[in-house]
Structures are given as C-alpha cells and as structure tokens.
C-alpha cells in the first residue's frame, strides 16, 4: 500500500467526492458551490462542546447559501434541531427554521 493510496479496490472511484457530469459545462462551478460533505443544513450547540452533549440545551441552526453557512435561527433542543436539519429542502432552500 502506497503513501497516498485509499482503502478499497483501485478500480472504483472515491466515495469522498460527489460525481460530476462531464457533459455539463458548469459542473466545476457547481461543484465549488456545494456545501462540505453535501450538508445543506446543520446545527451547532450554543453551550460549546460536543453536539451530543446536553440534548436539552438550545442549538444554533445554520444553512448553506452557496458560499458559506449563515445563521438561520435557533432550536430549543437537540431533537428539534435534528428534525429541522433533516427536513427535505426545495431547490432554493426557502423553508424557515422552527419558531422558538
């Protein structure tokens, strides 16, 4: 195994990056606009520390705008933050965060 080899069979493409349509001339641009790890919505604890700690504490909700994550609201606890983050979003991500 070489210094830069990845695990898995060498005849399969890497699963770490999304596939790009080579026929699409805007594919490189669209790839740069994708959020890290294809996570369009995420939540962060306001109390500092791991996301799994203090599930009853409020969370900051963030949404990808095409260039960076921007604040989208707050959730009163971990369960509601996860529910918001896992909702199916439309093409423009125009859904609002849960009311607190």
CNS distance restraints for C-alpha pairs under 8 A (distance, minus, plus):
assign (resid   1 and name CA) (resid   5 and name CA) 6.39 0.50 0.50
assign (resid   8 and name CA) (resid  12 and name CA) 7.68 0.50 0.50
assign (resid  17 and name CA) (resid  37 and name CA) 7.89 0.50 0.50
assign (resid  20 and name CA) (resid  27 and name CA) 6.24 0.50 0.50
assign (resid  20 and name CA) (resid  28 and name CA) 7.86 0.50 0.50
assign (resid  20 and name CA) (resid  31 and name CA) 7.54 0.50 0.50
assign (resid  21 and name CA) (resid  27 and name CA) 6.42 0.50 0.50
assign (resid  22 and name CA) (resid  27 and name CA) 7.16 0.50 0.50
assign (resid  26 and name CA) (resid  30 and name CA) 6.18 0.50 0.50
assign (resid  27 and name CA) (resid  31 and name CA) 6.01 0.50 0.50
assign (resid  28 and name CA) (resid  32 and name CA) 6.47 0.50 0.50
assign (resid  29 and name CA) (resid  33 and name CA) 6.52 0.50 0.50
assign (resid  30 and name CA) (resid  34 and name CA) 6.51 0.50 0.50
assign (resid  33 and name CA) (resid  66 and name CA) 5.04 0.50 0.50
assign (resid  33 and name CA) (resid  67 and name CA) 6.14 0.50 0.50
assign (resid  34 and name CA) (resid  38 and name CA) 6.34 0.50 0.50
assign (resid  34 and name CA) (resid  66 and name CA) 6.58 0.50 0.50
assign (resid  35 and name CA) (resid  39 and name CA) 5.84 0.50 0.50
assign (resid  35 and name CA) (resid  40 and name CA) 6.13 0.50 0.50
assign (resid  35 and name CA) (resid  64 and name CA) 6.35 0.50 0.50
assign (resid  35 and name CA) (resid  66 and name CA) 7.08 0.50 0.50
assign (resid  35 and name CA) (resid  67 and name CA) 7.73 0.50 0.50
assign (resid  35 and name CA) (resid  68 and name CA) 7.59 0.50 0.50
assign (resid  39 and name CA) (resid  64 and name CA) 7.85 0.50 0.50
assign (resid  40 and name CA) (resid  63 and name CA) 5.83 0.50 0.50
assign (resid  40 and name CA) (resid  64 and name CA) 5.10 0.50 0.50
assign (resid  41 and name CA) (resid  61 and name CA) 7.45 0.50 0.50
assign (resid  41 and name CA) (resid  62 and name CA) 5.82 0.50 0.50
assign (resid  41 and name CA) (resid  63 and name CA) 4.52 0.50 0.50
assign (resid  41 and name CA) (resid  64 and name CA) 6.31 0.50 0.50
assign (resid  41 and name CA) (resid  85 and name CA) 5.06 0.50 0.50
assign (resid  41 and name CA) (resid  86 and name CA) 7.66 0.50 0.50
assign (resid  42 and name CA) (resid  61 and name CA) 6.08 0.50 0.50
assign (resid  42 and name CA) (resid  62 and name CA) 5.33 0.50 0.50
assign (resid  42 and name CA) (resid  63 and name CA) 6.46 0.50 0.50
assign (resid  42 and name CA) (resid  85 and name CA) 5.58 0.50 0.50
assign (resid  43 and name CA) (resid  59 and name CA) 6.14 0.50 0.50
assign (resid  43 and name CA) (resid  60 and name CA) 5.50 0.50 0.50
assign (resid  43 and name CA) (resid  61 and name CA) 4.51 0.50 0.50
assign (resid  43 and name CA) (resid  62 and name CA) 5.91 0.50 0.50
assign (resid  43 and name CA) (resid  81 and name CA) 6.23 0.50 0.50
assign (resid  43 and name CA) (resid  82 and name CA) 7.41 0.50 0.50
assign (resid  43 and name CA) (resid  85 and name CA) 6.98 0.50 0.50
assign (resid  44 and name CA) (resid  51 and name CA) 6.51 0.50 0.50
assign (resid  44 and name CA) (resid  59 and name CA) 5.48 0.50 0.50
assign (resid  44 and name CA) (resid  60 and name CA) 5.15 0.50 0.50
assign (resid  44 and name CA) (resid  61 and name CA) 6.57 0.50 0.50
assign (resid  44 and name CA) (resid  62 and name CA) 7.83 0.50 0.50
assign (resid  45 and name CA) (resid  49 and name CA) 7.10 0.50 0.50
assign (resid  45 and name CA) (resid  50 and name CA) 7.43 0.50 0.50
assign (resid  45 and name CA) (resid  51 and name CA) 5.77 0.50 0.50
assign (resid  45 and name CA) (resid  57 and name CA) 7.41 0.50 0.50
assign (resid  45 and name CA) (resid  58 and name CA) 6.57 0.50 0.50
assign (resid  45 and name CA) (resid  59 and name CA) 4.52 0.50 0.50
assign (resid  45 and name CA) (resid  60 and name CA) 6.17 0.50 0.50
assign (resid  46 and name CA) (resid  57 and name CA) 7.55 0.50 0.50
assign (resid  46 and name CA) (resid  58 and name CA) 6.20 0.50 0.50
assign (resid  46 and name CA) (resid  59 and name CA) 5.42 0.50 0.50
assign (resid  46 and name CA) (resid  60 and name CA) 6.23 0.50 0.50
assign (resid  47 and name CA) (resid  57 and name CA) 7.25 0.50 0.50
assign (resid  47 and name CA) (resid  58 and name CA) 7.85 0.50 0.50
assign (resid  49 and name CA) (resid  53 and name CA) 7.05 0.50 0.50
assign (resid  51 and name CA) (resid  55 and name CA) 7.95 0.50 0.50
assign (resid  52 and name CA) (resid  78 and name CA) 7.93 0.50 0.50
assign (resid  55 and name CA) (resid  77 and name CA) 5.91 0.50 0.50
assign (resid  55 and name CA) (resid  78 and name CA) 4.91 0.50 0.50
assign (resid  55 and name CA) (resid  79 and name CA) 7.43 0.50 0.50
assign (resid  56 and name CA) (resid  76 and name CA) 7.31 0.50 0.50
assign (resid  56 and name CA) (resid  77 and name CA) 4.79 0.50 0.50
assign (resid  56 and name CA) (resid  78 and name CA) 6.39 0.50 0.50
assign (resid  57 and name CA) (resid  76 and name CA) 6.48 0.50 0.50
assign (resid  57 and name CA) (resid  77 and name CA) 5.21 0.50 0.50
assign (resid  57 and name CA) (resid  78 and name CA) 7.10 0.50 0.50
assign (resid  58 and name CA) (resid  74 and name CA) 6.87 0.50 0.50
assign (resid  58 and name CA) (resid  75 and name CA) 5.57 0.50 0.50
assign (resid  58 and name CA) (resid  76 and name CA) 4.27 0.50 0.50
assign (resid  58 and name CA) (resid  77 and name CA) 4.81 0.50 0.50
assign (resid  58 and name CA) (resid  78 and name CA) 7.12 0.50 0.50
assign (resid  59 and name CA) (resid  74 and name CA) 5.57 0.50 0.50
assign (resid  59 and name CA) (resid  75 and name CA) 5.17 0.50 0.50
assign (resid  59 and name CA) (resid  76 and name CA) 6.42 0.50 0.50
assign (resid  59 and name CA) (resid  77 and name CA) 6.26 0.50 0.50
assign (resid  59 and name CA) (resid  78 and name CA) 6.72 0.50 0.50
assign (resid  59 and name CA) (resid  81 and name CA) 6.54 0.50 0.50
assign (resid  60 and name CA) (resid  71 and name CA) 7.22 0.50 0.50
assign (resid  60 and name CA) (resid  72 and name CA) 7.76 0.50 0.50
assign (resid  60 and name CA) (resid  73 and name CA) 6.20 0.50 0.50
assign (resid  60 and name CA) (resid  74 and name CA) 4.61 0.50 0.50
assign (resid  60 and name CA) (resid  75 and name CA) 6.55 0.50 0.50
assign (resid  61 and name CA) (resid  71 and name CA) 5.98 0.50 0.50
assign (resid  61 and name CA) (resid  72 and name CA) 5.30 0.50 0.50
assign (resid  61 and name CA) (resid  73 and name CA) 5.18 0.50 0.50
assign (resid  61 and name CA) (resid  74 and name CA) 5.32 0.50 0.50
assign (resid  61 and name CA) (resid  75 and name CA) 6.97 0.50 0.50
assign (resid  61 and name CA) (resid  81 and name CA) 7.01 0.50 0.50
assign (resid  61 and name CA) (resid  85 and name CA) 7.92 0.50 0.50
assign (resid  61 and name CA) (resid  97 and name CA) 7.63 0.50 0.50
assign (resid  62 and name CA) (resid  69 and name CA) 5.73 0.50 0.50
assign (resid  62 and name CA) (resid  70 and name CA) 5.31 0.50 0.50
assign (resid  62 and name CA) (resid  71 and name CA) 4.52 0.50 0.50
assign (resid  62 and name CA) (resid  72 and name CA) 5.09 0.50 0.50
assign (resid  62 and name CA) (resid  73 and name CA) 7.24 0.50 0.50
assign (resid  63 and name CA) (resid  69 and name CA) 5.23 0.50 0.50
assign (resid  63 and name CA) (resid  70 and name CA) 5.49 0.50 0.50
assign (resid  63 and name CA) (resid  71 and name CA) 6.50 0.50 0.50
assign (resid  63 and name CA) (resid  72 and name CA) 6.08 0.50 0.50
assign (resid  64 and name CA) (resid  68 and name CA) 5.65 0.50 0.50
assign (resid  64 and name CA) (resid  69 and name CA) 4.39 0.50 0.50
assign (resid  64 and name CA) (resid  70 and name CA) 6.37 0.50 0.50
assign (resid  65 and name CA) (resid  69 and name CA) 6.22 0.50 0.50
assign (resid  65 and name CA) (resid  70 and name CA) 6.83 0.50 0.50
assign (resid  72 and name CA) (resid  96 and name CA) 7.62 0.50 0.50
assign (resid  72 and name CA) (resid  97 and name CA) 6.35 0.50 0.50
assign (resid  73 and name CA) (resid  97 and name CA) 5.85 0.50 0.50
assign (resid  73 and name CA) (resid  98 and name CA) 7.69 0.50 0.50
assign (resid  74 and name CA) (resid  81 and name CA) 7.83 0.50 0.50
assign (resid  74 and name CA) (resid  97 and name CA) 7.38 0.50 0.50
assign (resid  74 and name CA) (resid  98 and name CA) 7.57 0.50 0.50
assign (resid  74 and name CA) (resid 100 and name CA) 6.90 0.50 0.50
assign (resid  75 and name CA) (resid  80 and name CA) 6.05 0.50 0.50
assign (resid  75 and name CA) (resid  81 and name CA) 5.36 0.50 0.50
assign (resid  75 and name CA) (resid  97 and name CA) 7.99 0.50 0.50
assign (resid  75 and name CA) (resid  98 and name CA) 6.70 0.50 0.50
assign (resid  75 and name CA) (resid  99 and name CA) 7.70 0.50 0.50
assign (resid  75 and name CA) (resid 100 and name CA) 6.32 0.50 0.50
assign (resid  76 and name CA) (resid  80 and name CA) 6.97 0.50 0.50
assign (resid  76 and name CA) (resid  81 and name CA) 7.64 0.50 0.50
assign (resid  76 and name CA) (resid 100 and name CA) 6.57 0.50 0.50
assign (resid  77 and name CA) (resid  81 and name CA) 6.34 0.50 0.50
assign (resid  78 and name CA) (resid  82 and name CA) 6.08 0.50 0.50
assign (resid  79 and name CA) (resid  83 and name CA) 6.20 0.50 0.50
assign (resid  80 and name CA) (resid  84 and name CA) 6.17 0.50 0.50
assign (resid  80 and name CA) (resid  98 and name CA) 7.91 0.50 0.50
assign (resid  81 and name CA) (resid  85 and name CA) 6.14 0.50 0.50
assign (resid  82 and name CA) (resid  86 and name CA) 6.05 0.50 0.50
assign (resid  83 and name CA) (resid  87 and name CA) 6.31 0.50 0.50
assign (resid  84 and name CA) (resid  97 and name CA) 6.77 0.50 0.50
assign (resid  84 and name CA) (resid  98 and name CA) 7.12 0.50 0.50
assign (resid  89 and name CA) (resid  93 and name CA) 5.27 0.50 0.50
assign (resid  89 and name CA) (resid  94 and name CA) 7.54 0.50 0.50
assign (resid  89 and name CA) (resid  95 and name CA) 6.89 0.50 0.50
assign (resid  90 and name CA) (resid  94 and name CA) 6.88 0.50 0.50
assign (resid  90 and name CA) (resid  95 and name CA) 7.76 0.50 0.50
